[in-house]
Amino acid sequence: MHIIPYPPAVKRAKGRGVASLLAGIICFHATSLLAAPLTAVQANEFLNRAMGKSVSVKETFAAPMGLTGVVVNTSQVKNIVMYVDEAMQHFIVGMIFDAEGRNLTAQYVTKNMPDSALDAVVSQLEAMQYIEEGHPNAPLVYVFADPNCPYCAKLHEMVDRDLRDGKLRIRWILTSSLGHDGKAEAVYSLNKRMSGQGAEMLRQYYKGIGEKSPEYDEYGAKAVAEANRYFNDMGLKGTPFLMYRTRSGSVGTHMGLPDENTYRQIVSVLPDGK
């Protein structure tokens, strides 16, 4: 957990990318009281001093434990959520979970990311490298994933039947967010050498059977580096992260492994395949 005091941490904070700090996890009881939030002006003045770099506070909101949630833009990252304590002595970058295990930060990010920004994100995803599974005309979901992520493996198991039945198509954008061991690079590289085989290799990684030794080339390394950079620029840390266009044309997102009901709700709003 990153709890960063001011002013002693100013020197440490200067020059560090905000995305690199997104590793903190805070858990609290669901009945935590919400105090009145700081104003955007107060939060903006404090964060600019504490971080030693220019940031722009878009808005603030009441968060648990007396914290103020702050939606921040920097030169590197847009629409990330940070937290400032009431005394303006610390700021926190990370995820807050409630007692039921719900990722409240993910909800804040989704709520405060404008539709125009989400549209731009999806447009850029279409030009990225990915591993595609499912019928080419089935409804499409993009998923940021890591071959080492156990929750991504559970998602893969959850969607397997719909993929095989031609009811869903997923484009896996692979990152090495949990640490670099070459697996994501190997999947991209194999898929380029043997079209379609990357999906089977990813399936084997997630099932933990017949695992291949990672062998990758420059193509795979570049693909993962691009995915990692994009993942960080979006202010994300946890995988899986789902993005999809709905039947109405809006963009939906979900951070983390959805439960069965949530997954079915996502599938139900997808447009017909094309």
C-alpha angles and dihedrals in degrees: 000000000000111000105169119195126207133254100007093056097051094099092047093048097048114103095006118126113242091224090061090062096057097108105095121115121193125185124195141166115277093236094062110141121243115228125204107280127240116257121260089247092054093046093045093052093047097046093048090054097040096046095041091223139083116276132164121221111212098184144331133226139182114271132182125280092033092295126141115227112221127196105212138188121199132173088264106035135034129208099001121159121233133169132228125194121237094253091050092234098119140028125200130206113193147071127305119207126190126223090272092057095252115151102233093180090058089053091050092049093050093045095049100041106097121234091243090058092049091050090053091048093054092047090054092047090059089064096048129094114265143160111242126208130177137038112327091233097046124108111282133233126177116215128190103211144162122220088225096050112111091200090053088052090053090049089050089053091047094054097037097097094047090049092051093044091053093244097116141032122200129193107202113207103198124214134175093226092139094052136299117276100142098253097116091045090049093053092052092045094049091047091055093048094043112023112229096011093099090071091054092048090051089049090054092050091052094046092046092227130124090357112194125220108255111258116172141160137207091284092059092045092052092047093054093043089054092047092048092049092049092045091053094043088057089056093243128146110161128069140248101049117173128204126178144155115246128221089261092056097252123124122249128197137187126186117207132005110325119222117241095266093049091047091053090049090053092050091048094059096047116112121247112277122261 
